Amino acid sequence: MAADRLREARQSMRRILDCHPAAPAIWPSIALVDRSLARHGAIGIERLSPQVLQDAARVLSRLMDELCEHGIVVLLERIERVLRVVHGCAIAAETPWQAVRPAEVQVLESTITEFMAIERAWEERQTAEVDGARPALAA
């Protein structure tokens, strides 16, 4: 990877990681790629495990919808090449990200009218709690 392309890729990653103080914790694979590039230059990516690179590629691909930057494209190409040549694998197919296990998710279907009634009851309860009373929510 040429020095100017590496610089452009790191700048794009830094914009992603600097967008919020918690970004490195939210996207640890991106933070690892950035740290590896900073410490070891272009060969830093080759030192990372395929799992880290695959996760970083998935995150960067999702971010491309919002941040269409050339540096991200360059980085994705480099990650794909390292996965293929160094690790002998490809970027894993996109699987839907889930914050919880499917067994923990309960979907309730409601109409907008029911939602508005629940929201109104919640707001009334919040107001009542501030005033000192504590009414029960209707079931």
N, C-alpha and C positions, 0 to 999 in steps of 0.2 A: 504494500500500500504506500503510495507516494506521500511525502510529508504534507503537502497541501491538502490532499484528500483526508489524511488522518486528522489534520487540524480542523477541517470542516466537519468531519464526523463527531469529533469531541465537542466542538462548539454546539452542535445540534443536541447532543446528549446533555451537555451542561445546561442548555435552555430548558430541557425537560426536567432535569433534577433540581434546578434552581427555582422552578415555578412554585414550589411549596416546601416548607421545611421538612415535612414528612415524606416527601417524594422518594428519597433513598430507601426508607423503610417500606414504602408501598411497593416499589419496584426494585427489590434488592438485586435482581439479575442485571438490571441496567446500571446500577451503582457499581457492581463488580466489574462489568465490562469497562466502564469509565475509569475505574481505579487501575485496572490492568493495562489499559492503553496509556494512562498517565505514567505508570511506573516502568513499563517495558516497551512502549511504542507499539508499532504495528504487529509485532509478534506476540504481544500480550494476549490477544484473543486466542491464539493457539494454545495457551497455557490453561485455559478454562475448560471445564468439563462440558461434554455435550448437553447435559441437562440444563446447565446455566445458559449456554448459548441458545438452546431451543426455547427456553422461557424468554430470554431477551428478544429473540426474533418474534415471538408471539406478541409481546408487549409493544415492540416497535411497530409491528404491522398494524396493531389496533390504533396506535397513536398517529399513524400515517394519515388516517381519515381526517384528523384535525390539524396536524402539523406537517403538511406536505413540504418537507425540506430535503434538499439534495443530500445533505450530510447523513440523514437517516437512510436514504436509499443506498448510499455508498456503504454504510455500516451493515445494512441488511445483506447486501451482496457479499461483503467480506465474511460475515457470519455464515452465510450459506456455503461459501466456498470452503471455509475452515471445517465446517461440519462434514462436507462431502469428501474433501481431500485428506484431512488430518484424522478425523474420527470415523470416516467410512459410513456416514449416515446422512439423512436429509432432515430438513426442518419438519417436525411432526405436524400432522394435519391439525388444523384448528379445532379445538374442542371447546364447547361453551364453558366459560368460567363460572363457577358457582361458589358463593361465599359460604354456603352451608351444604350439608349433605342433603340429597333429595328427600330422604325420609323425615327430615326435620321441617320441611316446608309444608304449610297447610294453605291451600288456596280456597278462598271463600268467594263465591260469586255474589255480587250485590248490584243493585241498580244505583244510578247516580243519586236518586232521591234518598235511598237508604244511607248512602255515604254522607250526604249533606246532613241528614238527621243525626248521624253518629258524630259528625264534626261539630254540629251545633251543641249537642249534649256535652261533648268534650270541652268546648270553649266555655259553656256555662259552668261546668265543674271547676275549670281553672279559675274563673272569676270568683266563684263561691269560695274556693280555697284561699284566695287572696283576702277575701272579706272575713274569713274566719269560720264560715260554715263549711260542711263537708257532705254534700248530698251524694247519694249513691247513683251510679249510672244505671239506667234502665236496661234490662237485658233484651 
